[in-house]
Amino acid sequence: MTGSEALYERGRRLMPGGVNSPVRAFGAVGGRPFFVSRGEGARIWDEDGRSYLDFLGSWGPLILGHAPAPVVEAVGEAIRRGTSFGAPTAREVELAELISRAIPSVEMVRLVSSGTEAAMSAIRLARGATGRDAIIKFEGCYHGHADSLLVKAGSGGATFSIPDSLGVPSALASLTLTLPFNDLAAVRRTLETRDGKIAAVIVEPVAGNMGVVPPTRGFLQGLRDLTRHHGALLIFDEVITGFRVAYGGAQSFYGVSPDLTCLGKIIGGGLPVGAYGGRRDLMEHVAPLGKVYQAGTLSGNPLTVTAGLATLRALADPTVYRRLEAMGAKLQAGVEAAAREAGVLLTVNRVGSMLTPFFAAGPVTDFESAKRSNTSRYAKFFQGMLARGVFFAPSQFEAAFVSLAHSEADIDSAGAAAREVFRAL
Ligand SMILES: *Cc1c(COP(=O)(O)O)cnc(C)c1O
């Protein structure tokens, strides 16, 4: 049995929802997922031979596009020398050096196998290093699915911390305080009322998981000043933004240095990866140097590290980020013009090559305003684009990614598809 429909039927019998990660099931936009047979450059092909212009980019890692030659060649050569050793290799040192040079606040780094692990471990380190238990996160920010981070506030704001998932003990969730993104006053109040209790503030410096929401002017610097004043650590979750909004991530883009940084996605070149790093005195708490335990059988995997190095080396050229900015701006302009022509209410948020079209008047500055978007309109937009061979994220609350493989013609054809779709909305 081949073809997406048949595979979906077979898969659903054995895998929850027929998928290995929930958003892939298209629950937010309806319909059934297509199964991918291959990708090349800016396009993917499904099991029925249809092709799509891809603006999902595997949810962020594929900044060079699909199967880029430097990565394919490097991994092809590396795999013949063995897939895993459980002992260190030269390329792990090279990747650590490259990351630390690109992101100077990362004085030491530990590679792990997913962004979830990176954020979970950074939180453990923050708790271990400060001797404090509570953390602050922001509503709508996603930091992977570790228990402490699967929490957002209910209507009680910071006083009630309700887990987003069954199975997260409320005792643990109560240590995660959730505040509105971009609300510095709320952070100040919470740090004051819980003075000496907060281990860390963790934030996506550009939110990508409620749709793209940039930090308002002064927000990140304000977090830097407040955390320093109260002895809490500042953690930037740059799993999406690292090497995406700038080579040095959002921290170089906005000029604010956190104590700890989480990385993932791009640094693995499309293979499973995560990393956390930061101040040397903090990272020295990590085992075997210190008493914060964290380990991984496949951490620093030779294939992952090879793919990551090939990817990051291809990005080490300032013209790359100028091109990503120009192409992102072009996609935004195309979609906005199409909406204007058709009289569709649309607010596009964008930082460089990551953007989200919200079906709302805007501005979209936090999760509350993001949720005002008309999600059934987004679902129609998604389906309309897909029917015209353009693949956007299957949820309003995600980012679209432009890669270096997208051509001007690709961006034009996405704009033309949007024009048709908006006219029919
Ligand atoms: C994707 C993502 C994660 C989780 O990474 P996984 O590799 O999916 O575990 C964490 N934080 C942010 C900001 C992400 O976008």
The ligand as an SDF file (V2000), in Angstrom:
LIG
                    3D

 15 15  0  0  0  0  0  0  0  0999 V2000
   11.2080   23.2870   18.4870 C   0  0  0  0  0  0  0  0  0  0  0  0
   11.4440   24.0130   19.7420 C   0  0  0  0  0  0  0  0  0  0  0  0
   11.8220   23.3600   20.9310 C   0  0  0  0  0  0  0  0  0  0  0  0
   11.8430   21.8700   21.0570 C   0  0  0  0  0  0  0  0  0  0  0  0
   12.7670   21.2770   20.2160 O   0  0  0  0  0  0  0  0  0  0  0  0
   12.5660   19.7240   19.8370 P   0  0  0  0  0  0  0  0  0  0  0  0
   13.7950   19.3920   19.0800 O   0  0  0  0  0  0  0  0  0  0  0  0
   11.2910   19.6420   19.0680 O   0  0  0  0  0  0  0  0  0  0  0  0
   12.4700   18.9790   21.1260 O   0  0  0  0  0  0  0  0  0  0  0  0
   12.1640   24.1280   22.0220 C   0  0  0  0  0  0  0  0  0  0  0  0
   12.1010   25.4730   21.9690 N   0  0  0  0  0  0  0  0  0  0  0  0
   11.7280   26.1260   20.8610 C   0  0  0  0  0  0  0  0  0  0  0  0
   11.6970   27.6130   20.8580 C   0  0  0  0  0  0  0  0  0  0  0  0
   11.3490   25.4180   19.7250 C   0  0  0  0  0  0  0  0  0  0  0  0
   10.9070   26.0690   18.6440 O   0  0  0  0  0  0  0  0  0  0  0  0
  1  2  1  0
  2  3  1  0
  2 14  2  0
  3  4  1  0
  3 10  2  0
  4  5  1  0
  5  6  1  0
  6  7  2  0
  6  8  1  0
  6  9  1  0
 10 11  1  0
 11 12  2  0
 12 13  1  0
 12 14  1  0
 14 15  1  0
M  END
$$$$
